[in-house]
Amino acid sequence: MTHLPETDRIVVGVDGSAASLAALLRAADEAELRHVELVAVRAWRASREWLAP
């Protein structure tokens, strides 16, 4: 069994979906239990449809 090092933060990705909201809520609960920082990351790729020709 591999031992993972302790960390002082929990990082969770969000994209606006119901599943990512559930993950964010779970991560918030875990961060509170562990007394660590919660970092929510949102990333997206710009659609080319919005660019002028």
N, CA, C and O of each residue as an XYZ file, in Angstrom:
212
protein
N       0.834     -1.178      0.000
C       0.000      0.000      0.000
C       0.878      1.239      0.000
O       1.847      1.315      0.755
N       0.548      2.206     -0.837
C       1.313      3.436     -0.947
C       0.795      4.460      0.050
O      -0.412      4.675      0.159
N       1.705      5.087      0.771
C       1.329      6.132      1.715
C       1.423      7.476      0.990
O       2.478      7.840      0.472
N       0.310      8.203      0.961
C       0.304      9.522      0.346
C       0.634     10.572      1.403
O       0.186     10.464      2.544
N       1.405     11.574      1.035
C       1.771     12.608      2.007
C       0.558     13.453      2.411
O      -0.383     13.628      1.638
N       0.608     13.965      3.631
C      -0.428     14.880      4.100
C      -0.332     16.175      3.296
O       0.753     16.546      2.850
N      -1.432     16.847      3.114
C      -1.433     18.113      2.391
C      -2.253     19.135      3.164
O      -3.084     18.773      3.997
N      -2.020     20.390      2.891
C      -2.747     21.435      3.591
C      -3.836     22.058      2.733
O      -4.343     23.134      3.049
N      -4.200     21.374      1.635
C      -5.274     21.890      0.794
C      -5.951     20.753      0.031
O      -5.370     19.693     -0.202
N      -7.173     21.012     -0.339
C      -7.925     20.105     -1.204
C      -8.282     20.902     -2.445
O      -8.804     22.013     -2.344
N      -8.005     20.342     -3.614
C      -8.285     21.001     -4.883
C      -9.382     20.217     -5.587
O      -9.312     18.993     -5.695
N     -10.401     20.937     -6.068
C     -11.510     20.303     -6.774
C     -11.800     21.099     -8.041
O     -11.774     22.330     -8.034
N     -12.074     20.388     -9.119
C     -12.414     21.031    -10.383
C     -13.917     21.168    -10.527
O     -14.669     20.260    -10.173
N     -14.351     22.302    -11.044
C     -15.773     22.535    -11.282
C     -15.982     23.024    -12.707
O     -15.181     23.792    -13.241
N     -17.071     22.566    -13.312
C     -17.388     22.986    -14.679
C     -18.847     23.413    -14.827
O     -19.318     23.629    -15.944
N     -19.555     23.534    -13.722
C     -20.943     23.960    -13.780
C     -21.950     22.822    -13.826
O     -23.156     23.054    -13.742
N     -21.467     21.606    -13.956
C     -22.368     20.455    -14.015
C     -22.835     20.068    -12.618
O     -22.237     20.461    -11.617
N     -23.911     19.292    -12.568
C     -24.421     18.813    -11.285
C     -23.379     17.953    -10.576
O     -23.234     18.030     -9.356
N     -22.658     17.138    -11.334
C     -21.634     16.273    -10.740
C     -20.502     17.096    -10.130
O     -19.994     16.751     -9.063
N     -20.105     18.173    -10.793
C     -19.019     18.988    -10.236
C     -19.490     19.769     -9.014
O     -18.698     20.028     -8.108
N     -20.760     20.147     -8.974
C     -21.292     20.806     -7.781
C     -21.282     19.834     -6.604
O     -20.932     20.210     -5.486
N     -21.666     18.585     -6.860
C     -21.626     17.564     -5.810
C     -20.197     17.358     -5.326
O     -19.964     17.211     -4.127
N     -19.234     17.347     -6.251
C     -17.827     17.183     -5.880
C     -17.348     18.370     -5.049
O     -16.593     18.197     -4.093
N     -17.784     19.566     -5.410
C     -17.397     20.759     -4.664
C     -17.941     20.701     -3.239
O     -17.224     21.015     -2.290
N     -19.198     20.305     -3.084
C     -19.787     20.205     -1.748
C     -19.078     19.145     -0.911
O     -18.837     19.352      0.278
N     -18.748     18.025     -1.518
C     -18.031     16.960     -0.809
C     -16.640     17.429     -0.415
O     -16.183     17.160      0.696
N     -15.969     18.128     -1.316
C     -14.635     18.642     -1.022
C     -14.692     19.685      0.094
O     -13.794     19.737      0.935
N     -15.737     20.515      0.109
C     -15.882     21.511      1.166
C     -16.053     20.838      2.524
O     -15.461     21.265      3.515
N     -16.864     19.788      2.563
C     -17.038     19.039      3.812
C     -15.716     18.438      4.279
O     -15.378     18.503      5.461
N     -14.978     17.857      3.346
C     -13.696     17.227      3.683
C     -12.681     18.262      4.162
O     -11.947     18.020      5.120
N     -12.641     19.412      3.495
C     -11.712     20.472      3.887
C     -12.034     20.970      5.299
O     -11.133     21.251      6.089
N     -13.318     21.075      5.599
C     -13.703     21.513      6.942
C     -13.303     20.477      7.996
O     -12.808     20.835      9.065
N     -13.516     19.207      7.694
C     -13.135     18.151      8.633
C     -11.642     18.133      8.905
O     -11.210     17.912     10.036
N     -10.854     18.366      7.859
C      -9.394     18.304      7.979
C      -8.762     19.636      8.360
O      -7.563     19.704      8.629
N      -9.572     20.700      8.382
C      -9.085     22.052      8.683
C      -8.002     22.472      7.698
O      -6.930     22.939      8.083
N      -8.313     22.292      6.410
C      -7.378     22.668      5.352
C      -8.070     23.607      4.366
O      -9.292     23.755      4.375
N      -7.268     24.227      3.527
C      -7.754     25.148      2.506
C      -8.480     24.376      1.405
O      -8.086     23.263      1.054
N      -9.533     24.971      0.868
C     -10.243     24.417     -0.290
C      -9.971     25.317     -1.479
O     -10.175     26.529     -1.411
N      -9.505     24.716     -2.577
C      -9.237     25.461     -3.803
C     -10.140     24.883     -4.893
O     -10.027     23.710     -5.249
N     -11.037     25.720     -5.417
C     -11.909     25.312     -6.517
C     -11.320     25.862     -7.811
O     -11.000     27.047     -7.903
N     -11.180     24.994     -8.805
C     -10.573     25.373    -10.077
C     -11.619     25.245    -11.171
O     -12.271     24.210    -11.303
N     -11.772     26.297    -11.947
C     -12.679     26.253    -13.087
C     -11.856     26.532    -14.331
O     -11.133     27.526    -14.410
N     -11.978     25.651    -15.286
C     -11.240     25.810    -16.539
C     -12.168     25.527    -17.705
O     -13.083     24.710    -17.600
N     -11.932     26.196    -18.797
C     -12.733     25.970    -19.984
C     -11.896     26.347    -21.192
O     -10.855     26.996    -21.087
N     -12.390     25.916    -22.340
C     -11.734     26.273    -23.589
C     -12.675     27.189    -24.350
O     -13.851     26.874    -24.530
N     -12.161     28.306    -24.790
C     -12.988     29.253    -25.537
C     -13.418     28.631    -26.864
O     -12.624     27.993    -27.555
N     -14.661     28.825    -27.195
C     -15.192     28.313    -28.454
C     -14.767     29.224    -29.597
O     -14.780     30.447    -29.459
N     -14.395     28.638    -30.709
C     -13.989     29.432    -31.861
C     -15.199     30.133    -32.484
O     -15.031     31.078    -33.254
N     -16.388     29.691    -32.168
C     -17.597     30.305    -32.715
C     -17.722     31.767    -32.320
O     -18.371     32.546    -33.018
N     -17.111     32.141    -31.219
C     -17.234     33.500    -30.719
C     -16.170     34.431    -31.302
O     -16.212     35.638    -31.063
N     -15.236     33.894    -32.049
C     -14.167     34.711    -32.608
C     -14.575     35.306    -33.947
O     -15.256     34.655    -34.740
N     -14.170     36.516    -34.193
C     -14.437     37.152    -35.472
C     -13.601     36.486    -36.563
O     -12.491     36.031    -36.289
N     -14.105     36.420    -37.777
C     -13.320     35.793    -38.871
C     -12.077     36.598    -39.204
O     -11.313     36.217    -40.091
